[in-house]
């Protein structure tokens, strides 16, 4: 094969402040050798970074690269031909646990990603698909799953019996963090702007309960819900003014692991809440190969099934992206690459 249909990122001719996704039916497929394999992508999933890329809010954007970090598919060449695999999107992290000093990249930019018929990736980035999952469910895992696992387990050291707060339930990383924490035996609480999403988290994800972060001083509501029980760990993807509310929920010596800044890149922290309680504020992003393998082991052992919000055909990626932009999802927005357009 010499080409693939793909969604690529291009300059927007009508607005220099944003980029646009363009569908290309025959983009040349790089014939990389020396440890690279070609995968026929059967399913993929969206992440907030895909939207941030179109808004020029993500570093290292390469114009012309194929979008998409999440994917599941079938190896089409070599001794692993025919194997159903899930793709680790981190390229060049290396064998060490901490991020490398030298630059590394991610599928979707700067490396060609999974919103395509085919993708070429290093063989060590391919893992057998968990047997209890469909291709759609498996495709939902990679970037959000490993980000949640590293924040919760590697950085947050979550363990059974602890009380864990996950903010902003609904997005992919937050949902995975809640699922993993519940599977580990933690007592999990959530926040959301939507009471419906909180109810879904209780019913489907089996969390203890939650509060709306749109209410002023929501930490008081949470502590009333927990009858004064403080959190051992908070996994937060919002940042901004809500970060101080997170500290108010935290026990002395507890941890806040921040994985994003959806409310903006800057936050003012009330420092006494940090040092007088001797709390840890930890940054975390994406994950190492060891994180990825350990995450898949947990998913397989506990038979965790990712929460899929909706499924689109590959050709309707703009509609899927618009759903993410409006923040409507509860779980992952996926694309079935085998689905005819007429089915949606």
C-alpha positions in Angstrom: 0.0 0.0 0.0 1.3 3.5 -0.8 -1.5 5.8 0.5 -4.3 6.1 3.1 -7.4 8.1 3.5 -6.8 10.5 6.4 -7.8 13.6 8.3 -4.9 16.0 8.2 -4.3 19.4 9.9 -4.0 22.5 7.6 -4.0 26.2 7.9 -7.4 27.7 7.8 -7.7 30.1 4.8 -10.4 32.2 6.5 -9.0 32.5 10.0 -5.3 32.6 10.8 -6.0 32.0 14.5 -7.2 28.5 14.0 -6.4 25.4 12.0 -8.7 23.2 10.0 -9.0 19.4 9.5 -9.1 18.3 5.9 -10.1 14.9 4.6 -7.5 13.5 2.2 -8.6 10.3 0.4 -5.1 9.3 -0.7 -2.4 10.7 1.5 1.0 9.1 0.9 1.8 6.5 3.5 5.4 6.6 4.8 7.1 3.3 4.3 9.2 3.3 7.4 11.3 0.3 8.1 13.6 -0.9 11.0 11.1 -1.8 13.7 8.0 -0.1 12.2 4.8 -1.9 11.3 1.7 -0.9 9.4 -1.7 -1.2 11.2 -5.1 -1.1 9.5 -7.0 1.1 11.9 -10.4 -0.4 12.8 -11.4 2.2 15.4 -10.1 5.4 16.9 -11.1 8.0 19.5 -11.0 11.7 20.1 -9.1 13.5 22.9 -9.3 17.2 23.9 -5.8 17.6 22.3 -7.4 17.1 18.9 -9.6 20.1 19.5 -6.8 22.1 21.1 -4.7 21.4 18.0 -7.3 23.0 15.8 -7.3 26.0 18.0 -3.5 26.3 17.9 -3.4 25.6 21.6 -1.0 22.6 21.5 2.8 22.6 21.2 4.7 21.0 18.3 1.9 21.2 15.7 3.1 19.9 12.3 1.0 21.2 9.4 0.0 18.2 7.2 0.2 15.6 9.9 -2.6 13.1 10.3 -4.7 13.8 13.5 -5.5 11.2 16.1 -3.7 9.6 19.1 -6.0 6.8 20.0 -6.4 3.7 17.9 -7.0 -0.1 17.6 -6.5 -2.2 14.6 -5.0 -5.2 12.8 -1.3 -5.5 11.9 -0.9 -6.1 8.2 2.7 -7.1 7.8 5.5 -9.1 9.4 5.4 -11.9 11.9 2.6 -10.2 13.8 0.3 -9.9 10.8 -3.3 -10.5 11.7 -2.8 -9.6 15.3 -5.5 -7.3 16.9 -3.6 -4.5 18.7 -4.0 -1.4 20.7 -1.6 1.4 20.0 0.5 3.3 22.6 0.6 6.9 21.1 3.8 8.0 22.9 6.7 7.9 20.4 10.3 8.1 21.7 9.6 8.1 25.5 12.1 5.4 26.0 12.5 2.7 28.6 12.8 5.0 31.7 9.9 5.9 33.9 10.3 9.7 33.9 9.9 11.7 30.7 13.1 11.9 28.6 15.1 15.0 28.4 15.3 14.8 24.7 12.1 15.7 22.8 9.5 12.9 22.2 6.3 13.0 20.2 2.8 11.7 20.0 0.7 10.2 17.3 -1.6 12.9 15.9 1.2 15.6 15.7 4.0 15.7 15.1 3.7 12.0 14.0 1.0 10.9 11.7 -1.9 9.6 13.8 -4.9 7.2 13.8 -7.6 9.2 12.1 -6.8 7.3 8.9 -7.3 4.0 7.2 -3.7 3.0 8.0 -1.0 4.1 10.5 2.7 3.3 10.7 4.1 3.0 14.2 7.1 1.4 16.0 6.5 -2.3 16.8 7.2 -1.8 20.5 4.2 0.6 20.6 1.8 -2.2 19.7 0.1 -4.3 22.5 -2.4 -7.1 22.2 -6.0 -5.9 22.5 -7.6 -6.9 25.8 -9.7 -9.9 24.8 -12.8 -8.8 26.6 -13.1 -5.5 24.7 -14.5 -4.6 21.3 -12.3 -2.6 18.9 -14.3 0.5 19.7 -13.8 0.0 23.5 -10.1 -0.7 23.0 -9.6 2.4 20.8 -11.1 4.5 23.6 -8.2 3.7 26.0 -4.7 4.9 24.9 -4.1 8.6 25.6 -6.8 9.2 28.2 -6.3 5.9 29.9 -2.5 6.1 30.3 -2.8 9.8 31.4 -5.3 8.7 34.1 -3.3 5.7 35.2 0.0 7.6 35.6 -1.8 10.4 37.5 -3.7 8.1 39.8 -1.2 5.2 40.3 2.3 6.2 39.4 2.2 9.8 40.6 -0.7 9.6 43.1 0.1 6.2 44.6 -3.6 5.4 45.0 -4.4 2.3 47.0 -7.4 0.4 48.3 -9.3 2.2 51.1 -8.2 5.7 50.1 -10.7 8.5 49.4 -10.1 10.0 45.9 -11.7 13.0 44.2 -11.8 13.2 40.4 -12.8 16.6 39.1 -14.7 17.3 35.8 -16.2 13.9 35.3 -17.4 13.4 31.8 -14.1 13.8 29.9 -12.1 10.7 29.0 -9.3 11.1 31.5 -11.6 11.8 34.4 -13.8 8.8 33.6 -10.8 6.5 33.4 -9.4 7.9 36.6 -12.7 7.2 38.4 -12.9 3.7 36.9 -9.3 2.8 37.8 -9.7 4.2 41.3 -12.9 2.2 41.9 -11.2 -1.0 40.5 -8.4 -0.4 43.0 -10.8 -0.3 45.9 -10.8 3.4 46.5 -13.9 5.4 47.6 -14.3 7.8 44.8 -16.1 11.2 44.5 -16.5 13.4 41.5 -17.3 17.0 40.4 -19.1 18.1 37.3 -21.1 21.1 35.9 -23.8 18.6 35.1 -25.9 16.8 37.7 -26.8 14.2 35.0 -23.2 13.3 34.6 -22.8 12.9 38.4 -25.8 10.6 38.4 -24.3 8.6 35.6 -21.0 8.4 37.4 -22.8 7.0 40.5 -24.9 4.5 38.5 -22.4 3.4 35.9 -19.0 4.0 37.3 -20.0 3.1 40.9 -18.5 6.3 42.5 -19.8 7.3 45.9 -21.3 10.6 44.8 -20.4 14.1 43.6 -21.1 17.8 43.6 -21.4 20.5 40.9 -18.3 22.6 40.7 -20.3 25.5 39.3 -21.6 26.2 42.8 -19.5 28.7 44.8 -17.5 27.0 47.5 -18.3 23.5 46.2 -15.7 22.0 48.6 -18.2 22.6 51.5 -20.9 20.7 49.7 -18.4 17.8 49.1 -17.4 17.6 52.7 -21.0 17.6 53.7 -21.6 14.7 51.4 -18.6 12.8 52.8 -19.6 13.7 56.4 -16.3 15.6 56.9 -14.1 12.9 55.4 -11.1 14.6 53.6 -9.6 13.3 50.4 -6.3 11.4 50.3 -5.8 12.2 46.6 -7.3 14.6 44.1 -6.9 14.1 40.3 -7.7 17.5 38.7 -7.8 18.4 35.1 -9.2 21.9 35.4 -6.7 24.1 37.3 -7.8 27.7 37.6 -9.7 28.9 40.7 -11.0 25.4 41.4 -7.6 24.3 42.4 -8.0 26.0 45.8 -11.3 24.2 46.3 -9.4 21.0 45.8 -6.9 21.8 48.6 -9.8 22.5 50.9 -11.0 18.9 50.4 -7.5 17.4 51.0 -6.3 15.8 54.2 -2.9 17.0 55.7 -0.2 15.3 53.7 -2.5 14.5 50.8 -1.8 14.9 47.1 -3.2 16.9 44.2 -2.2 15.6 40.8 -2.9 18.1 38.1 -3.3 16.7 34.6 -4.7 19.7 32.7 -5.9 23.3 32.6 -9.3 23.3 30.9 -10.2 26.5 32.8 -7.1 28.3 31.6 -3.3 28.1 31.8 -2.9 30.2 35.0 -3.9 29.5 38.6 -3.4 31.5 41.8 -2.8 29.1 44.7 -3.4 30.0 48.4 0.1 28.9 49.5 -0.7 28.3 53.2 -3.2 25.6 52.1 -0.2 23.9 50.5 2.6 24.2 52.9 0.8 24.3 56.3 -0.9 21.0 55.4 2.3 19.6 53.9 0.5 18.6 50.8 2.0 17.6 47.5 1.1 19.4 44.2 2.2 17.1 41.4 2.1 17.6 37.6 1.5 14.6 35.3 0.9 14.2 31.6 0.6 11.1 29.3 2.6 8.1 30.5 5.6 5.8 30.0 5.7 2.4 28.3 5.7 0.9 31.8 2.5 2.9 32.7 0.9 1.7 29.4 1.6 -2.0 30.1 0.5 -1.8 33.7 -2.7 0.0 32.7 -3.6 -2.7 30.2 -2.8 -5.3 32.9 -5.3 -3.6 35.3 -7.9 -3.3 32.6 -7.6 -7.0 31.7 -7.5 -8.2 35.3 -10.5 -6.2 36.5 -12.4 -6.5 33.2 -12.7 -2.8 33.0 -14.9 -1.6 30.1 -14.3 2.0 28.9 -17.3 4.2 28.8 -18.1 5.1 25.2 -20.2 8.2 24.7 -20.9 8.0 21.0 -19.6 6.5 17.8 -19.2 8.1 14.3 -17.8 6.9 11.0 -14.3 8.2 10.2 -15.7 10.5 7.5 -17.8 12.4 10.1 -14.9 13.4 12.3 -15.9 17.1 12.2 -19.3 16.2 13.8 -17.5 14.2 16.5 -15.1 17.1 17.1 -18.0 19.5 17.5 -19.6 17.3 20.1 -16.3 17.4 22.1 -16.1 21.2 21.6 -19.6 21.6 23.2 -18.6 19.4 26.1 -21.6 17.1 25.7 -19.8 13.8 26.1 -19.8 11.4 29.1 -16.9 9.1 28.2 -15.1 8.8 25.0 -16.2 9.9 21.5 -15.1 7.2 19.1 -14.9 6.6 15.4 -15.7 3.2 13.8 -13.5 3.0 10.6 -15.6 0.1 9.3 -18.9 2.0 9.6 -20.5 3.3 6.4 -21.3 7.0 6.4 -25.0 6.2 5.6 -25.3 4.4 9.0 -25.1 7.7 10.9 
